[in-house]
């Protein structure tokens, strides 16, 4: 089989850089097992933070499709478990995916400190809001993660 024909399956990933937790959900959360895998990644990342420290979460859910009720409940449970370690979090979706957008926004509003949890459809708006809680280095990492220009205004 030619190398060009091999296309990797989309995957979900989680990386902590400084005080910024970057989550990319390219495979989505159609199954509870996918949520459990992400929960393991998030837990490992948060364990690397010093005790008592909190981080900022940027989650790119632009490829997430509508979740089953079971997957939605699992995502809610995961978010609830880690909420004490999160100072601010945002989920980025496409405005064209109205139902997935609604699910993400409901999940965020159902969390403690809902004013520090938001859903966005515009990467630059998400970046500007999260950057209020980030160091300059972490803000640069966030801009790279969201494919925004390295410098300049949001």
C-alpha positions, -999 to +999 in steps of 0.1 A: +000+000+000+015+034-009+025+056+020+002+084+007-028+061+013-021+058+050-040+084+069-037+084+106-069+081+126-078+113+144-068+113+181-076+132+212-046+148+231-038+167+262-006+186+269+004+208+299+027+236+290+034+260+319+000+266+335-018+260+303-036+227+296-041+222+259-068+197+249-074+188+213-104+165+207-099+156+171-114+121+176-144+135+195-162+119+224-187+096+207-179+068+231-175+068+269-142+051+264-129+081+246-138+103+275-121+079+299-089+080+279-090+118+280-097+118+317-065+097+322-045+122+301-059+152+320-053+135+354-017+128+345-011+163+333-027+179+365-006+156+387+025+172+373+014+206+386+027+216+421+001+209+448-025+236+451-016+252+417-043+257+392-042+259+354-060+274+325-077+249+300-080+255+263-100+228+246-103+226+208-136+207+202-140+219+166-141+183+154-164+170+182-197+159+169-229+155+189-222+133+219-244+105+231-261+111+265-237+086+281-206+104+267-220+138+277-225+125+313-190+111+313-176+145+301-196+163+328-182+139+354-147+144+342-150+182+343-165+180+378-136+159+391-109+183+380-127+216+386-106+225+417-074+226+396-088+248+369-088+286+373-104+293+339-114+271+309-128+275+274-141+252+247-137+261+211-163+248+186-176+257+152-206+280+151-219+259+123-223+228+146-252+242+165-260+211+185-224+203+195-221+240+204-251+238+226-238+207+244-204+223+251-220+255+264-244+235+287-214+216+301-195+247+308-225+265+324-232+235+346-198+238+364-189+256+396-176+291+389-195+292+356-183+327+350-148+313+345-160+286+321-170+296+285-176+283+251-163+301+220-167+299+183-140+324+175-103+314+183-092+350+188-119+358+213-111+326+232-074+334+232-080+370+245-102+358+273-079+330+284-048+351+281-060+373+309-050+345+333-018+334+315+019+344+315+033+358+282+049+325+274+017+305+280-003+331+259+022+325+230+017+287+234-021+293+232-018+314+201+002+286+184-023+259+195-051+280+180-031+288+148-032+325+155-005+350+147+024+350+172+022+387+179-002+415+178-036+422+192-061+395+196 
